[in-house]
Amino acid sequence: MAHADTHTVPDDHLMAVYSRAPLAFERGQGARLYTDEGEVYLDCLAGIATTGLGHAHPKVVAALKAQADKLWHVSNIFRIPGQEALAKKLTDATFADVVFFTNSGTEAVECALKTARKYHWARGDAARVDVIGFEGAFHGRSYAAVFAAGNPTYVEGFGPALPGYVSLPFGDMAALDAAVGPTTAAIIVEPVQGEGGARALPEADLTGLRALCDERGVLLIYDEIQCGLGRTGKLFAHEWAKDAAPDIMCVAKALGDGFPVGACLATAKAASGMSVGSHGSTYGGNPLAMAVGLAAFEELSRPETLENVREISGYFNQQLTGLKDRNPDVIAEVRGKGLLIGLQLIPNNRAFMAAARDERLLIAGGGDNCVRLLPSLLFTVAEVREAIEKLERTCERMRQAAAA
Ligand SMILES: *Cc1c(COP(=O)(O)O)cnc(C)c1O
């Protein structure tokens, strides 16, 4: 198949940090993406859990167009009513009292880490600087975020390690108990790991984390950038666990339905060290971003949207289990939570993704030789059936390739 033609603009002038599929799209609608030659793909990755409402959602498009004609940017020198409105919605819906708006997930993580250290410093406990994270985590690409996640490939070659970051085996609660001490500022964790390969932390562990943090005076930070905002069938993934609210939480990805919007949410107590001048952003929370964020959040947080995620993910999961049983030589495990689904594969995950693409199905990669299915939260039964048919044929392609 000659996809090479869609690649007419050479990428010699782009920094070579991505391994891109030889494919470009011209437009999208719901769960479909179209090339300029009119080829149609079923989108089961949603810009990596970002276009949560699908492509070109009419309400979000309308909000963007209306705001585009009025005002894009003024700077945080001024009050921004859209920020006040979206912060009210986010805090009404969660544990949080205050919000800082960013342009990305990484920046939300950066704000969370700074907020946690500053909290202890402002209380006269400047020794509490260490942040404990877990292997397989992904928190973004800034210096602090790569060290908080501790993935060796993302820190290699970037100079001396940032002090104050500790990485523990995923879900090892005994190691965690031993590691938390008088220099610990915070624990950062994704309730469901995304890039790490759709690994959900057991709900009881989240409850345990909360109790441990309370007992030791440590702040609990959730990175819900990928697993939050409806993806697991509750507004936030940690809501599945009892008594497991964090002190600080990072969100982004689906918050702008593809427009760059992120946020760091915190309790008033956790944010008490952050005062005028402690932090800031030029673009963060500008009127255009807030108009889109407000429209997207309203749709994402609707009970009907969350109900759809619970129903569709249950059906998808059941169908995927059947697929795995029919293809035990290709699929080792179905895992994840809600519509953050991982298939752990026996053949190479990159080869599987390419074969799925040949079936006009778009899926994401993941750690642990997984592929991730991260469709829009509005995915339908018919779309699940279509995805399963395409995955069935993808498994067949993998078998033929192995036999050849
Ligand atoms: C995507 C992601 C980030 C980073 O977000 P960016 O917007 O790429 O900076 C951080 N944490 C998790 C869990 C993510 O999935």
The ligand as a Gaussian input file, in Angstrom:
#p B3LYP/6-31G(d) Opt

LIG

0 1
 C        0.522000      12.538000      28.386000
 C        0.857000      12.423000      29.808000
 C        1.662000      13.384000      30.450000
 C        2.321000      14.525000      29.718000
 O        1.406000      15.386000      29.136000
 P        1.899000      16.383000      27.969000
 O        0.652000      17.158000      27.635000
 O        2.424000      15.557000      26.872000
 O        2.939000      17.267000      28.547000
 C        1.882000      13.224000      31.798000
 N        1.350000      12.203000      32.489000
 C        0.577000      11.263000      31.909000
 C       -0.028000      10.177000      32.736000
 C        0.312000      11.342000      30.543000
 O       -0.425000      10.393000      29.967000

